[in-house]
C-alpha cells in the first residue's frame, strides 16, 4: 500500500511541477510582450518628438513602419520614413 501512495504522490508532484513550469513560461512570454510594446511606444514617441507632424498619423501606420524597418532607438530618425504625404492621416 505504501508504494501506491508514494507513486500517487510523485505523480501529483510531477503534475504540479509541470503546471508551475507552464505558468512561468506564460509569465515570461507576457513580460517579453510588454517589454516589446513599451519599446515600440518609445520609438513612436521619439519619432513624434523629432517630427511633430507624425502626431497626425494613425498609430497603426507608425507601428508598421517601426516593425518593417526594425530600427533601434539609436538609429531611429524621421529620414527613414516614407514621405508624410503617403501616410494615412487620422
HTML snippet that shows the backbone in 3Dmol.js (N, CA, C, O; Angstrom):
<script src="https://3Dmol.org/build/3Dmol-min.js"></script>
<div id="view" style="width:600px;height:400px;position:relative"></div>
<script>
const pdb = `
ATOM      1  N   UNK A   1       0.810  -1.189   0.000  1.00  0.00           N
ATOM      2  CA  UNK A   1       0.000   0.000   0.000  1.00  0.00           C
ATOM      3  C   UNK A   1       0.854   1.253   0.000  1.00  0.00           C
ATOM      4  O   UNK A   1       0.514   2.234  -0.661  1.00  0.00           O
ATOM      5  N   UNK A   2       1.951   1.234   0.726  1.00  0.00           N
ATOM      6  CA  UNK A   2       2.802   2.400   0.813  1.00  0.00           C
ATOM      7  C   UNK A   2       3.357   2.799  -0.545  1.00  0.00           C
ATOM      8  O   UNK A   2       3.551   3.985  -0.810  1.00  0.00           O
ATOM      9  N   UNK A   3       3.612   1.831  -1.398  1.00  0.00           N
ATOM     10  CA  UNK A   3       4.160   2.101  -2.726  1.00  0.00           C
ATOM     11  C   UNK A   3       3.159   2.840  -3.598  1.00  0.00           C
ATOM     12  O   UNK A   3       3.525   3.740  -4.354  1.00  0.00           O
ATOM     13  N   UNK A   4       1.878   2.451  -3.487  1.00  0.00           N
ATOM     14  CA  UNK A   4       0.841   3.112  -4.282  1.00  0.00           C
ATOM     15  C   UNK A   4       0.685   4.580  -3.884  1.00  0.00           C
ATOM     16  O   UNK A   4       0.585   5.457  -4.742  1.00  0.00           O
ATOM     17  N   UNK A   5       0.665   4.832  -2.602  1.00  0.00           N
ATOM     18  CA  UNK A   5       0.511   6.208  -2.158  1.00  0.00           C
ATOM     19  C   UNK A   5       1.749   7.035  -2.528  1.00  0.00           C
ATOM     20  O   UNK A   5       1.644   8.223  -2.836  1.00  0.00           O
ATOM     21  N   UNK A   6       2.904   6.398  -2.494  1.00  0.00           N
ATOM     22  CA  UNK A   6       4.141   7.080  -2.884  1.00  0.00           C
ATOM     23  C   UNK A   6       4.103   7.403  -4.382  1.00  0.00           C
ATOM     24  O   UNK A   6       4.500   8.498  -4.781  1.00  0.00           O
ATOM     25  N   UNK A   7       3.636   6.474  -5.210  1.00  0.00           N
ATOM     26  CA  UNK A   7       3.517   6.702  -6.656  1.00  0.00           C
ATOM     27  C   UNK A   7       2.504   7.815  -6.952  1.00  0.00           C
ATOM     28  O   UNK A   7       2.740   8.664  -7.812  1.00  0.00           O
ATOM     29  N   UNK A   8       1.392   7.805  -6.245  1.00  0.00           N
ATOM     30  CA  UNK A   8       0.368   8.832  -6.438  1.00  0.00           C
ATOM     31  C   UNK A   8       0.921  10.204  -6.045  1.00  0.00           C
ATOM     32  O   UNK A   8       0.669  11.210  -6.708  1.00  0.00           O
ATOM     33  N   UNK A   9       1.682  10.215  -4.947  1.00  0.00           N
ATOM     34  CA  UNK A   9       2.298  11.463  -4.511  1.00  0.00           C
ATOM     35  C   UNK A   9       3.267  11.991  -5.573  1.00  0.00           C
ATOM     36  O   UNK A   9       3.241  13.175  -5.908  1.00  0.00           O
ATOM     37  N   UNK A  10       4.124  11.106  -6.102  1.00  0.00           N
ATOM     38  CA  UNK A  10       5.083  11.507  -7.136  1.00  0.00           C
ATOM     39  C   UNK A  10       4.379  12.004  -8.399  1.00  0.00           C
ATOM     40  O   UNK A  10       4.817  12.970  -9.023  1.00  0.00           O
ATOM     41  N   UNK A  11       3.287  11.338  -8.769  1.00  0.00           N
ATOM     42  CA  UNK A  11       2.530  11.753  -9.943  1.00  0.00           C
ATOM     43  C   UNK A  11       1.921  13.138  -9.739  1.00  0.00           C
ATOM     44  O   UNK A  11       1.963  13.985 -10.631  1.00  0.00           O
ATOM     45  N   UNK A  12       1.361  13.352  -8.568  1.00  0.00           N
ATOM     46  CA  UNK A  12       0.782  14.653  -8.241  1.00  0.00           C
ATOM     47  C   UNK A  12       1.863  15.733  -8.234  1.00  0.00           C
ATOM     48  O   UNK A  12       1.654  16.836  -8.738  1.00  0.00           O
ATOM     49  N   UNK A  13       3.001  15.407  -7.666  1.00  0.00           N
ATOM     50  CA  UNK A  13       4.119  16.345  -7.610  1.00  0.00           C
ATOM     51  C   UNK A  13       4.604  16.700  -9.020  1.00  0.00           C
ATOM     52  O   UNK A  13       4.882  17.865  -9.305  1.00  0.00           O
ATOM     53  N   UNK A  14       4.705  15.708  -9.893  1.00  0.00           N
ATOM     54  CA  UNK A  14       5.133  15.951 -11.272  1.00  0.00           C
ATOM     55  C   UNK A  14       4.132  16.847 -12.008  1.00  0.00           C
ATOM     56  O   UNK A  14       4.530  17.746 -12.749  1.00  0.00           O
ATOM     57  N   UNK A  15       2.835  16.600 -11.804  1.00  0.00           N
ATOM     58  CA  UNK A  15       1.809  17.428 -12.437  1.00  0.00           C
ATOM     59  C   UNK A  15       1.905  18.861 -11.947  1.00  0.00           C
ATOM     60  O   UNK A  15       1.787  19.799 -12.735  1.00  0.00           O
ATOM     61  N   UNK A  16       2.119  19.033 -10.655  1.00  0.00           N
ATOM     62  CA  UNK A  16       2.236  20.375 -10.078  1.00  0.00           C
ATOM     63  C   UNK A  16       3.464  21.101 -10.633  1.00  0.00           C
ATOM     64  O   UNK A  16       3.398  22.289 -10.950  1.00  0.00           O
ATOM     65  N   UNK A  17       4.570  20.389 -10.747  1.00  0.00           N
ATOM     66  CA  UNK A  17       5.782  20.991 -11.303  1.00  0.00           C
ATOM     67  C   UNK A  17       5.579  21.379 -12.762  1.00  0.00           C
ATOM     68  O   UNK A  17       6.068  22.420 -13.201  1.00  0.00           O
ATOM     69  N   UNK A  18       4.858  20.547 -13.519  1.00  0.00           N
ATOM     70  CA  UNK A  18       4.576  20.854 -14.914  1.00  0.00           C
ATOM     71  C   UNK A  18       3.720  22.105 -15.011  1.00  0.00           C
ATOM     72  O   UNK A  18       3.979  22.968 -15.850  1.00  0.00           O
ATOM     73  N   UNK A  19       2.707  22.216 -14.166  1.00  0.00           N
ATOM     74  CA  UNK A  19       1.842  23.406 -14.164  1.00  0.00           C
ATOM     75  C   UNK A  19       2.629  24.657 -13.799  1.00  0.00           C
ATOM     76  O   UNK A  19       2.456  25.709 -14.415  1.00  0.00           O
ATOM     77  N   UNK A  20       3.483  24.540 -12.807  1.00  0.00           N
ATOM     78  CA  UNK A  20       4.306  25.684 -12.403  1.00  0.00           C
ATOM     79  C   UNK A  20       5.222  26.128 -13.544  1.00  0.00           C
ATOM     80  O   UNK A  20       5.435  27.322 -13.756  1.00  0.00           O
ATOM     81  N   UNK A  21       5.753  25.158 -14.267  1.00  0.00           N
ATOM     82  CA  UNK A  21       6.605  25.467 -15.404  1.00  0.00           C
ATOM     83  C   UNK A  21       5.804  26.176 -16.499  1.00  0.00           C
ATOM     84  O   UNK A  21       6.284  27.145 -17.088  1.00  0.00           O
ATOM     85  N   UNK A  22       4.602  25.707 -16.771  1.00  0.00           N
ATOM     86  CA  UNK A  22       3.740  26.334 -17.768  1.00  0.00           C
ATOM     87  C   UNK A  22       3.384  27.765 -17.368  1.00  0.00           C
ATOM     88  O   UNK A  22       3.391  28.669 -18.203  1.00  0.00           O
ATOM     89  N   UNK A  23       3.074  27.962 -16.095  1.00  0.00           N
ATOM     90  CA  UNK A  23       2.747  29.298 -15.594  1.00  0.00           C
ATOM     91  C   UNK A  23       3.958  30.222 -15.748  1.00  0.00           C
ATOM     92  O   UNK A  23       3.817  31.374 -16.157  1.00  0.00           O
ATOM     93  N   UNK A  24       5.134  29.717 -15.423  1.00  0.00           N
ATOM     94  CA  UNK A  24       6.346  30.529 -15.552  1.00  0.00           C
ATOM     95  C   UNK A  24       6.600  30.886 -17.013  1.00  0.00           C
ATOM     96  O   UNK A  24       7.001  32.010 -17.316  1.00  0.00           O
ATOM     97  N   UNK A  25       6.370  29.943 -17.915  1.00  0.00           N
ATOM     98  CA  UNK A  25       6.541  30.224 -19.346  1.00  0.00           C
ATOM     99  C   UNK A  25       5.568  31.306 -19.812  1.00  0.00           C
ATOM    100  O   UNK A  25       5.940  32.180 -20.596  1.00  0.00           O
ATOM    101  N   UNK A  26       4.326  31.251 -19.333  1.00  0.00           N
ATOM    102  CA  UNK A  26       3.343  32.271 -19.673  1.00  0.00           C
ATOM    103  C   UNK A  26       3.758  33.637 -19.131  1.00  0.00           C
ATOM    104  O   UNK A  26       3.629  34.648 -19.820  1.00  0.00           O
ATOM    105  N   UNK A  27       4.253  33.664 -17.900  1.00  0.00           N
ATOM    106  CA  UNK A  27       4.718  34.917 -17.306  1.00  0.00           C
ATOM    107  C   UNK A  27       5.874  35.498 -18.107  1.00  0.00           C
ATOM    108  O   UNK A  27       5.906  36.699 -18.377  1.00  0.00           O
ATOM    109  N   UNK A  28       6.827  34.643 -18.489  1.00  0.00           N
ATOM    110  CA  UNK A  28       7.970  35.105 -19.268  1.00  0.00           C
ATOM    111  C   UNK A  28       7.524  35.673 -20.610  1.00  0.00           C
ATOM    112  O   UNK A  28       8.015  36.714 -21.045  1.00  0.00           O
ATOM    113  N   UNK A  29       6.596  34.986 -21.257  1.00  0.00           N
ATOM    114  CA  UNK A  29       6.079  35.443 -22.544  1.00  0.00           C
ATOM    115  C   UNK A  29       5.369  36.782 -22.385  1.00  0.00           C
ATOM    116  O   UNK A  29       5.552  37.688 -23.198  1.00  0.00           O
ATOM    117  N   UNK A  30       4.568  36.903 -21.348  1.00  0.00           N
ATOM    118  CA  UNK A  30       3.848  38.156 -21.064  1.00  0.00           C
ATOM    119  C   UNK A  30       4.829  39.298 -20.844  1.00  0.00           C
ATOM    120  O   UNK A  30       4.661  40.377 -21.411  1.00  0.00           O
ATOM    121  N   UNK A  31       5.850  39.070 -20.029  1.00  0.00           N
ATOM    122  CA  UNK A  31       6.833  40.113 -19.746  1.00  0.00           C
ATOM    123  C   UNK A  31       7.576  40.522 -21.015  1.00  0.00           C
ATOM    124  O   UNK A  31       7.852  41.703 -21.221  1.00  0.00           O
ATOM    125  N   UNK A  32       7.897  39.556 -21.859  1.00  0.00           N
ATOM    126  CA  UNK A  32       8.564  39.853 -23.125  1.00  0.00           C
ATOM    127  C   UNK A  32       7.668  40.706 -24.013  1.00  0.00           C
ATOM    128  O   UNK A  32       8.129  41.680 -24.608  1.00  0.00           O
ATOM    129  N   UNK A  33       6.389  40.347 -24.106  1.00  0.00           N
ATOM    130  CA  UNK A  33       5.447  41.102 -24.928  1.00  0.00           C
ATOM    131  C   UNK A  33       5.276  42.533 -24.423  1.00  0.00           C
ATOM    132  O   UNK A  33       5.230  43.475 -25.214  1.00  0.00           O
ATOM    133  N   UNK A  34       5.182  42.689 -23.112  1.00  0.00           N
ATOM    134  CA  UNK A  34       5.042  44.025 -22.520  1.00  0.00           C
ATOM    135  C   UNK A  34       6.289  44.859 -22.818  1.00  0.00           C
ATOM    136  O   UNK A  34       6.181  46.032 -23.177  1.00  0.00           O
ATOM    137  N   UNK A  35       7.456  44.263 -22.671  1.00  0.00           N
ATOM    138  CA  UNK A  35       8.702  44.979 -22.952  1.00  0.00           C
ATOM    139  C   UNK A  35       8.753  45.408 -24.416  1.00  0.00           C
ATOM    140  O   UNK A  35       9.158  46.529 -24.725  1.00  0.00           O
ATOM    141  N   UNK A  36       8.348  44.529 -25.298  1.00  0.00           N
ATOM    142  CA  UNK A  36       8.339  44.839 -26.728  1.00  0.00           C
ATOM    143  C   UNK A  36       7.379  45.993 -27.038  1.00  0.00           C
ATOM    144  O   UNK A  36       7.720  46.891 -27.808  1.00  0.00           O
ATOM    145  N   UNK A  37       6.193  45.971 -26.448  1.00  0.00           N
ATOM    146  CA  UNK A  37       5.230  47.056 -26.672  1.00  0.00           C
ATOM    147  C   UNK A  37       5.767  48.382 -26.146  1.00  0.00           C
ATOM    148  O   UNK A  37       5.593  49.422 -26.781  1.00  0.00           O
ATOM    149  N   UNK A  38       6.414  48.347 -24.995  1.00  0.00           N
ATOM    150  CA  UNK A  38       6.990  49.578 -24.444  1.00  0.00           C
ATOM    151  C   UNK A  38       8.073  50.131 -25.359  1.00  0.00           C
ATOM    152  O   UNK A  38       8.152  51.340 -25.576  1.00  0.00           O
ATOM    153  N   UNK A  39       8.908  49.245 -25.894  1.00  0.00           N
ATOM    154  CA  UNK A  39       9.951  49.686 -26.811  1.00  0.00           C
ATOM    155  C   UNK A  39       9.347  50.312 -28.063  1.00  0.00           C
ATOM    156  O   UNK A  39       9.834  51.336 -28.544  1.00  0.00           O
ATOM    157  N   UNK A  40       8.288  49.698 -28.593  1.00  0.00           N
ATOM    158  CA  UNK A  40       7.613  50.263 -29.763  1.00  0.00           C
ATOM    159  C   UNK A  40       7.044  51.641 -29.446  1.00  0.00           C
ATOM    160  O   UNK A  40       7.182  52.575 -30.236  1.00  0.00           O
ATOM    161  N   UNK A  41       6.410  51.759 -28.298  1.00  0.00           N
ATOM    162  CA  UNK A  41       5.840  53.056 -27.916  1.00  0.00           C
ATOM    163  C   UNK A  41       6.935  54.102 -27.756  1.00  0.00           C
ATOM    164  O   UNK A  41       6.760  55.250 -28.165  1.00  0.00           O
ATOM    165  N   UNK A  42       8.048  53.720 -27.172  1.00  0.00           N
ATOM    166  CA  UNK A  42       9.167  54.662 -27.030  1.00  0.00           C
ATOM    167  C   UNK A  42       9.675  55.112 -28.394  1.00  0.00           C
ATOM    168  O   UNK A  42       9.974  56.289 -28.590  1.00  0.00           O
ATOM    169  N   UNK A  43       9.773  54.180 -29.334  1.00  0.00           N
ATOM    170  CA  UNK A  43      10.228  54.528 -30.675  1.00  0.00           C
ATOM    171  C   UNK A  43       9.247  55.490 -31.341  1.00  0.00           C
ATOM    172  O   UNK A  43       9.657  56.464 -31.973  1.00  0.00           O
ATOM    173  N   UNK A  44       7.965  55.217 -31.199  1.00  0.00           N
ATOM    174  CA  UNK A  44       6.951  56.098 -31.792  1.00  0.00           C
ATOM    175  C   UNK A  44       7.011  57.480 -31.156  1.00  0.00           C
ATOM    176  O   UNK A  44       6.925  58.492 -31.851  1.00  0.00           O
ATOM    177  N   UNK A  45       7.158  57.523 -29.838  1.00  0.00           N
ATOM    178  CA  UNK A  45       7.240  58.816 -29.160  1.00  0.00           C
ATOM    179  C   UNK A  45       8.471  59.595 -29.624  1.00  0.00           C
ATOM    180  O   UNK A  45       8.406  60.813 -29.796  1.00  0.00           O
ATOM    181  N   UNK A  46       9.589  58.901 -29.827  1.00  0.00           N
ATOM    182  CA  UNK A  46      10.789  59.573 -30.332  1.00  0.00           C
ATOM    183  C   UNK A  46      10.541  60.125 -31.733  1.00  0.00           C
ATOM    184  O   UNK A  46      10.969  61.234 -32.052  1.00  0.00           O
ATOM    185  N   UNK A  47       9.852  59.353 -32.562  1.00  0.00           N
ATOM    186  CA  UNK A  47       9.554  59.804 -33.913  1.00  0.00           C
ATOM    187  C   UNK A  47       8.699  61.067 -33.875  1.00  0.00           C
ATOM    188  O   UNK A  47       8.958  62.018 -34.613  1.00  0.00           O
ATOM    189  N   UNK A  48       7.695  61.077 -33.028  1.00  0.00           N
ATOM    190  CA  UNK A  48       6.790  62.222 -32.926  1.00  0.00           C
ATOM    191  C   UNK A  48       7.532  63.435 -32.372  1.00  0.00           C
ATOM    192  O   UNK A  48       7.299  64.561 -32.813  1.00  0.00           O
ATOM    193  N   UNK A  49       8.418  63.213 -31.415  1.00  0.00           N
ATOM    194  CA  UNK A  49       9.188  64.325 -30.866  1.00  0.00           C
ATOM    195  C   UNK A  49      10.098  64.946 -31.917  1.00  0.00           C
ATOM    196  O   UNK A  49      10.284  66.163 -31.943  1.00  0.00           O
ATOM    197  N   UNK A  50      10.658  64.120 -32.771  1.00  0.00           N
ATOM    198  CA  UNK A  50      11.565  64.625 -33.803  1.00  0.00           C
ATOM    199  C   UNK A  50      10.813  65.289 -34.951  1.00  0.00           C
ATOM    200  O   UNK A  50      11.333  66.188 -35.612  1.00  0.00           O
ATOM    201  N   UNK A  51       9.591  64.836 -35.177  1.00  0.00           N
ATOM    202  CA  UNK A  51       8.787  65.412 -36.244  1.00  0.00           C
ATOM    203  C   UNK A  51       7.336  65.471 -35.771  1.00  0.00           C
ATOM    204  O   UNK A  51       6.604  64.493 -35.920  1.00  0.00           O
ATOM    205  N   UNK A  52       6.906  66.599 -35.204  1.00  0.00           N
ATOM    206  CA  UNK A  52       5.559  66.720 -34.643  1.00  0.00           C
ATOM    207  C   UNK A  52       4.431  66.424 -35.635  1.00  0.00           C
ATOM    208  O   UNK A  52       3.324  66.083 -35.218  1.00  0.00           O
ATOM    209  N   UNK A  53       4.694  66.548 -36.938  1.00  0.00           N
ATOM    210  CA  UNK A  53       3.649  66.231 -37.925  1.00  0.00           C
ATOM    211  C   UNK A  53       3.229  64.763 -37.826  1.00  0.00           C
ATOM    212  O   UNK A  53       2.118  64.410 -38.222  1.00  0.00           O
ATOM    213  N   UNK A  54       4.103  63.915 -37.306  1.00  0.00           N
ATOM    214  CA  UNK A  54       3.783  62.492 -37.173  1.00  0.00           C
ATOM    215  C   UNK A  54       2.659  62.251 -36.167  1.00  0.00           C
ATOM    216  O   UNK A  54       2.054  61.179 -36.166  1.00  0.00           O
ATOM    217  N   UNK A  55       2.377  63.215 -35.326  1.00  0.00           N
ATOM    218  CA  UNK A  55       1.305  63.065 -34.343  1.00  0.00           C
ATOM    219  C   UNK A  55      -0.049  62.913 -35.025  1.00  0.00           C
ATOM    220  O   UNK A  55      -0.986  62.389 -34.423  1.00  0.00           O
ATOM    221  N   UNK A  56      -0.165  63.362 -36.269  1.00  0.00           N
ATOM    222  CA  UNK A  56      -1.419  63.267 -37.010  1.00  0.00           C
ATOM    223  C   UNK A  56      -1.565  61.975 -37.810  1.00  0.00           C
ATOM    224  O   UNK A  56      -2.563  61.779 -38.504  1.00  0.00           O
ATOM    225  N   UNK A  57      -0.581  61.106 -37.714  1.00  0.00           N
ATOM    226  CA  UNK A  57      -0.612  59.847 -38.466  1.00  0.00           C
ATOM    227  C   UNK A  57      -1.170  58.750 -37.576  1.00  0.00           C
ATOM    228  O   UNK A  57      -0.897  58.704 -36.376  1.00  0.00           O
ATOM    229  N   UNK A  58      -1.952  57.870 -38.178  1.00  0.00           N
ATOM    230  CA  UNK A  58      -2.547  56.770 -37.421  1.00  0.00           C
ATOM    231  C   UNK A  58      -1.442  55.939 -36.764  1.00  0.00           C
ATOM    232  O   UNK A  58      -0.443  55.621 -37.409  1.00  0.00           O
ATOM    233  N   UNK A  59      -1.612  55.590 -35.502  1.00  0.00           N
ATOM    234  CA  UNK A  59      -0.590  54.808 -34.800  1.00  0.00           C
ATOM    235  C   UNK A  59      -0.265  53.480 -35.493  1.00  0.00           C
ATOM    236  O   UNK A  59       0.877  53.023 -35.454  1.00  0.00           O
ATOM    237  N   UNK A  60      -1.266  52.862 -36.126  1.00  0.00           N
ATOM    238  CA  UNK A  60      -1.032  51.579 -36.788  1.00  0.00           C
ATOM    239  C   UNK A  60       0.013  51.714 -37.894  1.00  0.00           C
ATOM    240  O   UNK A  60       0.829  50.817 -38.106  1.00  0.00           O
ATOM    241  N   UNK A  61      -0.024  52.837 -38.588  1.00  0.00           N
ATOM    242  CA  UNK A  61       0.930  53.071 -39.670  1.00  0.00           C
ATOM    243  C   UNK A  61       2.336  53.232 -39.101  1.00  0.00           C
ATOM    244  O   UNK A  61       3.300  52.689 -39.642  1.00  0.00           O
ATOM    245  N   UNK A  62       2.446  53.980 -38.007  1.00  0.00           N
ATOM    246  CA  UNK A  62       3.751  54.162 -37.381  1.00  0.00           C
ATOM    247  C   UNK A  62       4.307  52.837 -36.878  1.00  0.00           C
ATOM    248  O   UNK A  62       5.499  52.564 -37.024  1.00  0.00           O
ATOM    249  N   UNK A  63       3.446  52.016 -36.286  1.00  0.00           N
ATOM    250  CA  UNK A  63       3.888  50.708 -35.785  1.00  0.00           C
ATOM    251  C   UNK A  63       4.392  49.858 -36.943  1.00  0.00           C
ATOM    252  O   UNK A  63       5.425  49.199 -36.823  1.00  0.00           O
ATOM    253  N   UNK A  64       3.668  49.864 -38.070  1.00  0.00           N
ATOM    254  CA  UNK A  64       4.112  49.097 -39.244  1.00  0.00           C
ATOM    255  C   UNK A  64       5.478  49.573 -39.707  1.00  0.00           C
ATOM    256  O   UNK A  64       6.345  48.762 -40.034  1.00  0.00           O
ATOM    257  N   UNK A  65       5.671  50.889 -39.736  1.00  0.00           N
ATOM    258  CA  UNK A  65       6.962  51.431 -40.172  1.00  0.00           C
ATOM    259  C   UNK A  65       8.069  50.993 -39.226  1.00  0.00           C
ATOM    260  O   UNK A  65       9.152  50.610 -39.669  1.00  0.00           O
ATOM    261  N   UNK A  66       7.804  51.046 -37.931  1.00  0.00           N
ATOM    262  CA  UNK A  66       8.801  50.642 -36.947  1.00  0.00           C
ATOM    263  C   UNK A  66       9.109  49.156 -37.110  1.00  0.00           C
ATOM    264  O   UNK A  66      10.275  48.763 -37.094  1.00  0.00           O
ATOM    265  N   UNK A  67       8.083  48.330 -37.267  1.00  0.00           N
ATOM    266  CA  UNK A  67       8.288  46.891 -37.411  1.00  0.00           C
ATOM    267  C   UNK A  67       9.002  46.550 -38.709  1.00  0.00           C
ATOM    268  O   UNK A  67       9.899  45.708 -38.715  1.00  0.00           O
ATOM    269  N   UNK A  68       8.624  47.180 -39.793  1.00  0.00           N
ATOM    270  CA  UNK A  68       9.233  46.886 -41.085  1.00  0.00           C
ATOM    271  C   UNK A  68      10.705  47.249 -41.124  1.00  0.00           C
ATOM    272  O   UNK A  68      11.512  46.545 -41.731  1.00  0.00           O
ATOM    273  N   UNK A  69      11.044  48.326 -40.488  1.00  0.00           N
ATOM    274  CA  UNK A  69      12.425  48.781 -40.518  1.00  0.00           C
ATOM    275  C   UNK A  69      13.281  48.169 -39.423  1.00  0.00           C
ATOM    276  O   UNK A  69      14.510  48.175 -39.504  1.00  0.00           O
ATOM    277  N   UNK A  70      12.619  47.637 -38.391  1.00  0.00           N
ATOM    278  CA  UNK A  70      13.327  47.027 -37.251  1.00  0.00           C
ATOM    279  C   UNK A  70      14.442  47.941 -36.761  1.00  0.00           C
ATOM    280  O   UNK A  70      15.603  47.550 -36.637  1.00  0.00           O
ATOM    281  N   UNK A  71      14.038  49.156 -36.495  1.00  0.00           N
ATOM    282  CA  UNK A  71      15.002  50.152 -36.057  1.00  0.00           C
ATOM    283  C   UNK A  71      15.246  50.061 -34.564  1.00  0.00           C
ATOM    284  O   UNK A  71      14.366  49.669 -33.797  1.00  0.00           O
ATOM    285  N   UNK A  72      16.419  50.418 -34.174  1.00  0.00           N
ATOM    286  CA  UNK A  72      16.700  50.554 -32.753  1.00  0.00           C
ATOM    287  C   UNK A  72      16.563  52.019 -32.398  1.00  0.00           C
ATOM    288  O   UNK A  72      16.543  52.876 -33.282  1.00  0.00           O
ATOM    289  N   UNK A  73      16.470  52.304 -31.146  1.00  0.00           N
ATOM    290  CA  UNK A  73      16.328  53.703 -30.732  1.00  0.00           C
ATOM    291  C   UNK A  73      17.568  54.507 -31.105  1.00  0.00           C
ATOM    292  O   UNK A  73      17.487  55.730 -31.226  1.00  0.00           O
ATOM    293  N   UNK A  74      18.712  53.855 -31.290  1.00  0.00           N
ATOM    294  CA  UNK A  74      19.928  54.568 -31.669  1.00  0.00           C
ATOM    295  C   UNK A  74      19.911  55.025 -33.124  1.00  0.00           C
ATOM    296  O   UNK A  74      20.480  56.065 -33.455  1.00  0.00           O
ATOM    297  N   UNK A  75      19.259  54.251 -33.999  1.00  0.00           N
ATOM    298  CA  UNK A  75      19.285  54.584 -35.419  1.00  0.00           C
ATOM    299  C   UNK A  75      17.981  55.175 -35.909  1.00  0.00           C
ATOM    300  O   UNK A  75      17.852  55.474 -37.096  1.00  0.00           O
ATOM    301  N   UNK A  76      17.015  55.351 -35.033  1.00  0.00           N
ATOM    302  CA  UNK A  76      15.706  55.838 -35.434  1.00  0.00           C
ATOM    303  C   UNK A  76      15.759  57.314 -35.790  1.00  0.00           C
ATOM    304  O   UNK A  76      16.102  58.152 -34.955  1.00  0.00           O
ATOM    305  N   UNK A  77      15.421  57.623 -37.020  1.00  0.00           N
ATOM    306  CA  UNK A  77      15.318  59.015 -37.451  1.00  0.00           C
ATOM    307  C   UNK A  77      14.134  59.127 -38.381  1.00  0.00           C
ATOM    308  O   UNK A  77      13.715  58.140 -38.985  1.00  0.00           O
ATOM    309  N   UNK A  78      13.608  60.292 -38.495  1.00  0.00           N
ATOM    310  CA  UNK A  78      12.461  60.511 -39.375  1.00  0.00           C
ATOM    311  C   UNK A  78      12.851  60.371 -40.841  1.00  0.00           C
ATOM    312  O   UNK A  78      11.979  60.199 -41.693  1.00  0.00           O
ATOM    313  N   UNK A  79      14.117  60.441 -41.145  1.00  0.00           N
ATOM    314  CA  UNK A  79      14.554  60.303 -42.521  1.00  0.00           C
ATOM    315  C   UNK A  79      14.275  58.902 -43.058  1.00  0.00           C
ATOM    316  O   UNK A  79      14.216  58.707 -44.272  1.00  0.00           O
ATOM    317  N   UNK A  80      14.103  57.930 -42.172  1.00  0.00           N
ATOM    318  CA  UNK A  80      13.830  56.560 -42.588  1.00  0.00           C
ATOM    319  C   UNK A  80      12.377  56.346 -42.997  1.00  0.00           C
ATOM    320  O   UNK A  80      12.033  55.283 -43.514  1.00  0.00           O
ATOM    321  N   UNK A  81      11.538  57.321 -42.778  1.00  0.00           N
ATOM    322  CA  UNK A  81      10.109  57.153 -43.026  1.00  0.00           C
ATOM    323  C   UNK A  81       9.738  57.487 -44.458  1.00  0.00           C
ATOM    324  O   UNK A  81      10.431  58.228 -45.155  1.00  0.00           O
ATOM    325  N   UNK A  82       8.616  56.910 -44.869  1.00  0.00           N
ATOM    326  CA  UNK A  82       8.018  57.262 -46.151  1.00  0.00           C
ATOM    327  C   UNK A  82       7.588  58.722 -46.070  1.00  0.00           C
ATOM    328  O   UNK A  82       7.247  59.193 -44.985  1.00  0.00           O
ATOM    329  N   UNK A  83       7.592  59.446 -47.171  1.00  0.00           N
ATOM    330  CA  UNK A  83       7.122  60.838 -47.122  1.00  0.00           C
ATOM    331  C   UNK A  83       5.739  60.920 -46.472  1.00  0.00           C
ATOM    332  O   UNK A  83       4.888  60.056 -46.681  1.00  0.00           O
ATOM    333  N   UNK A  84       5.539  61.948 -45.703  1.00  0.00           N
ATOM    334  CA  UNK A  84       4.305  62.085 -44.940  1.00  0.00           C
ATOM    335  C   UNK A  84       3.069  62.105 -45.826  1.00  0.00           C
ATOM    336  O   UNK A  84       2.001  61.681 -45.383  1.00  0.00           O
ATOM    337  N   UNK A  85       3.173  62.578 -47.048  1.00  0.00           N
ATOM    338  CA  UNK A  85       2.022  62.646 -47.935  1.00  0.00           C
ATOM    339  C   UNK A  85       1.460  61.260 -48.251  1.00  0.00           C
ATOM    340  O   UNK A  85       0.283  61.135 -48.588  1.00  0.00           O
ATOM    341  N   UNK A  86       2.283  60.227 -48.146  1.00  0.00           N
ATOM    342  CA  UNK A  86       1.840  58.870 -48.477  1.00  0.00           C
ATOM    343  C   UNK A  86       1.249  58.123 -47.295  1.00  0.00           C
ATOM    344  O   UNK A  86       0.789  56.994 -47.460  1.00  0.00           O
ATOM    345  N   UNK A  87       1.246  58.711 -46.118  1.00  0.00           N
ATOM    346  CA  UNK A  87       0.745  58.039 -44.931  1.00  0.00           C
ATOM    347  C   UNK A  87      -0.691  58.450 -44.637  1.00  0.00           C
ATOM    348  O   UNK A  87      -1.122  59.551 -44.981  1.00  0.00           O
ATOM    349  N   UNK A  88      -1.420  57.549 -43.997  1.00  0.00           N
ATOM    350  CA  UNK A  88      -2.814  57.831 -43.657  1.00  0.00           C
ATOM    351  C   UNK A  88      -2.877  58.773 -42.471  1.00  0.00           C
ATOM    352  O   UNK A  88      -2.262  58.523 -41.434  1.00  0.00           O
ATOM    353  N   UNK A  89      -3.598  59.822 -42.620  1.00  0.00           N
ATOM    354  CA  UNK A  89      -3.784  60.789 -41.532  1.00  0.00           C
ATOM    355  C   UNK A  89      -5.079  60.439 -40.812  1.00  0.00           C
ATOM    356  O   UNK A  89      -6.107  60.181 -41.438  1.00  0.00           O
ATOM    357  N   UNK A  90      -5.009  60.436 -39.480  1.00  0.00           N
ATOM    358  CA  UNK A  90      -6.211  60.088 -38.691  1.00  0.00           C
ATOM    359  C   UNK A  90      -7.156  61.259 -38.588  1.00  0.00           C
ATOM    360  O   UNK A  90      -8.211  61.147 -37.964  1.00  0.00           O
TER     361      UNK A  90
END
`;
const viewer = $3Dmol.createViewer("view");
viewer.addModel(pdb, "pdb");
viewer.setStyle({}, {cartoon: {color: "spectrum"}});
viewer.zoomTo();
viewer.render();
</script>
